[in-house]
Amino acid sequence: PNSFTGPVNINAGQLILKSGGALGSSSGVTVLSGGALTLNGGISVGAVPLLISGSGWATSPAGALNSTGGSNTYAGLVTLASNATINSDPVAAGSDTLTLSGGVNVGVNTLSLTGNGNTTISGPLMLGPAGSMQVNLTGNMTSTAVTNTLTLGTGAGISVNTGSLTVNVSSGSSIAAVNGGVTVASGATLQIAGTTSALSDSTTPSHVAN
């Protein structure tokens, strides 16, 4: 077994994980702008905290956190230190999924979801005041599922530019007021399913392009 327990800092370049145990029991991974952490080959990484910034180290894959070569899972909480991109690139368009079971804390930053694959956030998704999430997924079967509480701070906003964003509101969960507005571009899709009674009036998309 991997007995590593220290921190991992990716200042530049790309660190590719091909084993779920590659990080051992690391105290945390930090990806600075210009660096990238890539999950490859259909692996499941444990609950190692991950702090990310920027849009990766190259145009392909184009994320501070990337998923390639199969369906991959990251169980640690992903926190944005600044604006950041999470990218899902499947073997074939729409065929694979990046699952973030530990949730994502966007804070006051902007999270961009990109790629031809699916991305599922099955843990809490938290947007602080003036934080935002941009969905730029181009896969044929693309969706982002939030199966836990979606928490939005005052002034937070969501933009669905391409692909689709599906928010599944689990029982007992709720979506706070989206005072920053919800924008759905032409050809993109926003679907809210589950406990729709938990939605406030201000969650209704404010700008929808037909």
Secondary structure as UniProt FT lines:
FT   STRAND          7..10
FT   STRAND          13..17
FT   TURN            20..25
FT   STRAND          28..31
FT   TURN            33..34
FT   STRAND          35..40
FT   STRAND          44..45
FT   STRAND          50..54
FT   STRAND          65..68
FT   STRAND          72..74
FT   STRAND          78..89
FT   TURN            93..94
FT   STRAND          97..100
FT   TURN            101..102
FT   STRAND          104..107
FT   STRAND          110..115
FT   STRAND          118..121
FT   STRAND          125..127
FT   TURN            129..130
FT   STRAND          132..137
FT   TURN            140..141
FT   STRAND          144..146
FT   STRAND          150..152
FT   TURN            154..155
FT   STRAND          157..162
FT   STRAND          164..169
FT   TURN            171..172
FT   TURN            179..180
FT   STRAND          182..184
FT   TURN            186..187
FT   STRAND          189..194
FT   HELIX           196..198
FT   HELIX           201..203
FT   STRAND          207..208
//
